Amino acid sequence: MADLSLEGQRDSQRITLVGQVLDAAKPELRLRSVPVVLQGLAGLLCIAKTSEWGEFHFEFNFEPGVSLEIGARENYRVSVGLPDSKSGMGWTTEESQIPETPGDSAAQKAMHPKRKKKRR
C-alpha cells in the first residue's frame, strides 16, 4: 500500500512529494530501503530509498509527465503518474494497493477502486 501527498508551493515551481510504503497484510513489517524513483519525460529526476518507517520525501521543479516508481519486489515496480497541472496539486491520494502478482486482475482492481459518490 502506498500513501502519497503532493503539494505545490505557492508562487514557485517547486513541488513537495511525501509518501509511505506499507504492507497491508503485515502492518508490523517495516518496508525500509525500498527504491523510489521520480521520472520525468527527459529521464531521472530523483531517486531515494524509504526510511526505516517506509517513508520517502522529494522536492523538485514542476514539469509535465512526471511519474513515481516504487520497487514493490525484485524486478517489479509500481508506477504512478502525477498530475500534469499545478492546479491539481492540493490533493492527497487515497491509499493504493500494490498488486500481489503482476497481471493479477483482482490485484489490478484493488489498485483502482471505484470511488463512492457523495450524498447531498
Disulfide bonds with the S-S distance in Angstrom:
none
